[in-house]
């Protein structure tokens, strides 16, 4: 330190003088200060894993209650002392000890509002950072110990059965929440559709009524080419027997009542068509060269 090349970060950790102060550096200083068995956790872990919505500069970490403690010594961080923190709930991210994604999501359920925890869960699944099976395993393990957040995690996992596909964006999650609040059946998400050939992957499909609902962000659907591509795909879907609804991000966020009215109207129209035509049934076919499934509708609709 006399040479000026190093400076004190805490009473136990030195860092190179003039080095850039980053969130990752603060995390590493924190775990080094407390020593082996300390891992970044909670919202700080969510930030390390790159989950959207976690930009707080605060450092959170966990250290098992059985391990000896050390004075903070100038360290600014939140330290949790869980009763259960087995080695398989811990890993590393860019060299920093951190809770696994599954354990991180479970810990978030104990400190965040349900909606924010749900978004974190779906974002982790969408980004393929974790699987539902892994999260279920961690949840079952922690349920036996009455951990805070157990009830919420149980509810979230019960709502996500086999084959669950999470919404790919906050906009899609908002659309599903609008439907749920209105008591409308939850559609399937991210479904490959086609007739004689594959047409494309749609955001939402109400299978019982052959209704496709697309939610369009201004970022990806505002250019002339985007609109032309959407129009071609909509025409192909209608030719295959599907009703297509499109909603803008402004409608979904600012005018949910209009979204609900349009979806209910489309469902009512589909029910009338089903009553008039007993052949209103879909046919499932495997997509050529792929394990994906394409829903192909064979319909003979009455003239309007």
C-alpha positions in Angstrom: 0.0 0.0 0.0 2.9 2.3 0.6 3.8 2.2 -3.1 0.3 3.5 -3.9 -0.5 0.5 -6.2 -3.0 -0.9 -3.7 -5.7 0.6 -1.5 -8.0 -0.7 1.2 -11.5 -1.7 0.0 -12.4 -3.1 3.4 -10.5 -4.1 6.5 -9.9 -7.5 4.8 -9.7 -6.8 1.1 -7.3 -4.7 -1.0 -7.9 -3.6 -4.5 -5.7 -2.0 -7.2 -5.6 1.8 -6.8 -7.6 3.6 -9.5 -9.4 0.6 -10.6 -12.8 1.1 -12.0 -15.6 0.8 -9.4 -18.2 -1.5 -10.8 -21.1 -3.5 -9.4 -19.2 -6.8 -10.1 -16.1 -5.4 -8.2 -18.3 -4.6 -5.2 -19.8 -8.1 -5.3 -16.3 -9.7 -5.4 -15.1 -7.5 -2.6 -18.1 -8.5 -0.4 -17.6 -12.2 -0.8 -13.8 -12.0 -0.3 -14.4 -9.9 2.9 -16.5 -12.6 4.5 -14.6 -15.5 3.0 -15.4 -19.0 1.8 -19.1 -19.9 1.9 -20.4 -16.4 1.1 -22.3 -16.0 -2.1 -24.1 -13.1 -3.8 -27.9 -13.6 -3.5 -31.3 -12.0 -3.9 -31.7 -9.0 -6.1 -27.9 -8.6 -6.5 -27.8 -12.2 -7.8 -30.6 -11.5 -10.2 -28.6 -8.5 -11.6 -25.5 -10.7 -12.0 -27.6 -13.3 -13.9 -28.8 -10.5 -16.2 -32.5 -10.6 -15.3 -34.4 -7.5 -16.5 -35.5 -5.0 -13.8 -32.7 -5.4 -11.4 -30.4 -2.5 -11.6 -29.9 -1.5 -8.0 -26.3 -0.9 -7.0 -26.9 -2.5 -3.6 -25.0 -5.7 -2.8 -26.8 -8.6 -1.2 -25.1 -11.8 -0.1 -25.9 -15.0 1.9 -23.8 -16.9 4.4 -25.0 -20.0 6.2 -25.8 -19.5 9.9 -23.4 -22.2 11.0 -20.4 -20.3 9.6 -18.4 -17.9 11.7 -19.0 -14.2 11.2 -16.5 -11.4 10.6 -17.1 -7.7 11.3 -18.2 -5.6 8.4 -15.0 -3.5 8.5 -16.3 -0.8 6.2 -18.2 -3.1 3.8 -21.5 -1.7 2.6 -23.7 -4.7 1.9 -26.8 -6.6 3.1 -25.9 -10.0 4.6 -28.5 -12.7 4.9 -28.0 -15.7 7.2 -30.2 -18.5 5.9 -30.6 -21.8 7.8 -30.4 -23.8 4.5 -27.8 -22.9 1.9 -26.4 -26.2 0.5 -23.5 -26.3 -1.9 -25.7 -27.2 -4.9 -27.6 -24.0 -4.5 -24.4 -22.1 -5.1 -22.4 -21.6 -8.3 -20.3 -18.9 -10.0 -21.0 -16.2 -12.5 -17.9 -14.7 -14.2 -15.8 -15.9 -11.2 -18.1 -14.4 -8.5 -19.7 -16.9 -6.1 -23.5 -16.5 -6.5 -26.7 -18.5 -5.8 -28.0 -20.6 -8.7 -30.7 -19.1 -10.9 -33.3 -21.4 -9.3 -32.3 -20.5 -5.8 -32.2 -16.8 -6.8 -35.7 -16.9 -8.1 -36.9 -18.6 -4.9 -35.2 -16.0 -2.7 -36.9 -13.2 -4.7 -40.3 -14.7 -3.9 -39.5 -14.0 -0.3 -38.8 -10.3 -0.7 -40.6 -9.0 -3.9 -44.2 -8.4 -4.8 -45.8 -11.5 -6.6 -46.0 -9.8 -10.0 -42.3 -8.9 -10.0 -41.3 -12.4 -8.8 -43.5 -13.9 -11.6 -41.8 -11.7 -14.2 -38.3 -12.7 -12.9 -39.3 -16.4 -13.1 -40.6 -16.1 -16.7 -37.6 -14.1 -17.8 -35.2 -16.7 -16.4 -37.2 -19.4 -18.3 -37.3 -17.4 -21.5 -33.6 -16.8 -21.4 -33.0 -20.5 -20.8 -31.1 -19.7 -17.6 -33.0 -22.4 -15.8 -35.7 -25.1 -16.3 -39.0 -25.5 -14.5 -37.8 -28.9 -13.4 -34.8 -27.4 -11.6 -36.9 -24.7 -9.9 -39.4 -27.3 -8.8 -36.6 -29.3 -7.2 -35.2 -26.3 -5.3 -38.7 -25.3 -4.2 -39.6 -28.8 -2.9 -36.3 -28.9 -1.0 -37.0 -25.5 0.7 -40.7 -26.1 1.3 -39.8 -28.6 3.9 -38.0 -25.9 5.9 -40.8 -23.3 5.7 -38.7 -20.8 3.9 -40.3 -17.3 3.2 -41.7 -17.3 -0.3 -42.6 -20.9 -0.3 -46.4 -20.2 -0.8 -45.8 -17.9 -3.7 -43.4 -20.2 -5.5 -45.9 -23.1 -5.0 -48.6 -21.0 -6.7 -46.4 -19.9 -9.5 -45.3 -23.4 -10.3 -48.8 -24.9 -10.1 -49.8 -22.4 -12.8 -46.9 -23.6 -15.0 -47.6 -27.2 -15.9 -45.8 -29.5 -18.3 -45.1 -27.8 -21.6 -45.4 -24.3 -20.2 -43.9 -21.7 -22.5 -43.2 -18.3 -20.8 -44.2 -15.1 -22.4 -41.3 -13.7 -24.4 -41.7 -10.1 -23.2 -43.2 -7.9 -20.6 -45.8 -6.8 -23.2 -47.0 -10.4 -23.6 -47.0 -10.9 -19.8 -49.2 -7.8 -19.5 -51.6 -9.2 -22.2 -52.0 -12.5 -20.3 -52.6 -10.5 -17.0 -55.3 -8.5 -18.7 -57.1 -11.7 -19.9 -56.8 -13.3 -16.4 -58.3 -10.3 -14.7 -61.2 -10.4 -17.1 -61.8 -14.1 -16.5 -60.9 -15.1 -20.1 -59.3 -18.5 -20.7 -55.5 -18.3 -20.9 -54.2 -19.0 -24.4 -51.2 -21.1 -25.4 -48.1 -19.0 -26.0 -45.6 -19.1 -28.8 -47.3 -21.7 -31.0 -46.1 -22.9 -34.5 -49.1 -22.8 -36.9 -49.6 -23.8 -40.5 -52.0 -25.4 -43.0 -50.4 -27.4 -45.8 -47.1 -25.7 -44.9 -45.7 -23.9 -41.9 -46.9 -20.3 -41.6 -45.1 -19.0 -38.5 -45.0 -18.8 -34.7 -47.8 -16.8 -33.2 -47.8 -15.0 -29.8 -51.0 -16.5 -28.5 -53.5 -19.1 -29.6 -57.0 -19.8 -28.2 -57.1 -23.4 -29.3 -60.8 -24.0 -28.6 -61.8 -21.2 -30.9 -58.9 -21.1 -33.5 -58.2 -17.5 -32.6 -54.7 -16.0 -32.9 -53.8 -13.0 -30.8 -50.7 -11.0 -31.6 -49.3 -8.2 -29.4 -47.1 -5.8 -31.4 -44.5 -3.6 -29.9 -43.7 -0.4 -31.7 -40.1 -1.4 -31.9 -40.6 -4.5 -34.0 -43.8 -3.8 -35.9 -43.8 -0.2 -36.9 -41.8 -0.1 -40.1 -43.4 -0.6 -43.6 -41.6 -3.9 -44.1 -42.9 -5.1 -40.7 -46.4 -4.2 -41.5 -46.3 -5.9 -44.9 -44.9 -9.1 -43.4 -47.5 -9.1 -40.7 -50.3 -8.6 -43.3 -49.0 -11.5 -45.4 -48.9 -13.8 -42.4 -52.3 -12.8 -41.2 -53.7 -13.6 -44.7 -52.1 -17.0 -44.6 -53.5 -17.7 -41.1 -57.0 -16.7 -42.1 -56.8 -18.8 -45.2 -55.9 -21.7 -42.9 -59.0 -21.1 -40.8 -57.8 -18.9 -38.0 -59.2 -15.6 -36.8 -56.4 -13.1 -36.2 -56.5 -10.3 -33.7 -53.7 -7.7 -33.4 -53.1 -5.4 -30.5 -50.6 -2.6 -30.1 -48.5 -2.1 -27.0 -50.5 1.1 -26.3 -53.8 -0.8 -26.3 -52.5 -3.5 -24.0 -51.0 -1.1 -21.5 -53.3 1.9 -21.7 -56.7 0.5 -22.9 -57.0 -3.0 -21.6 -60.8 -2.8 -21.6 -60.8 -2.5 -25.4 -58.6 -5.6 -25.7 -61.0 -7.5 -23.5 -64.0 -6.4 -25.5 -62.4 -7.4 -28.8 -61.3 -10.8 -27.5 -64.7 -11.6 -26.1 -66.4 -10.6 -29.3 -64.1 -12.9 -31.3 -64.8 -15.8 -29.0 -68.6 -15.2 -29.3 -68.3 -15.2 -33.1 -66.3 -18.5 -32.9 -68.9 -20.1 -30.7 -71.6 -19.2 -33.2 -69.6 -20.7 -36.1 -69.0 -23.9 -34.0 -72.7 -24.2 -33.5 -73.4 -23.8 -37.2 -70.6 -26.2 -38.4 -69.9 -29.5 -36.6 -66.7 -29.9 -38.6 -65.0 -27.1 -36.7 -62.2 -29.3 -35.4 -58.4 -28.8 -35.6 -55.9 -31.5 -36.7 -52.5 -31.9 -35.2 -49.7 -32.8 -37.6 -45.9 -33.0 -37.0 -43.9 -30.3 -38.7 -41.6 -31.7 -41.4 -38.0 -32.1 -40.3 -38.8 -30.9 -36.8 -40.1 -32.1 -33.5 -42.3 -29.1 -33.2 -46.0 -29.5 -33.6 -48.1 -27.4 -36.1 -51.8 -27.0 -35.6 -53.5 -27.3 -38.9 -57.2 -26.4 -39.0 -59.5 -28.0 -41.5 -62.6 -25.9 -41.6 -65.5 -25.3 -43.8 -67.0 -22.1 -42.5 -70.4 -20.8 -43.4 -70.6 -17.7 -45.5 -71.2 -14.6 -43.6 
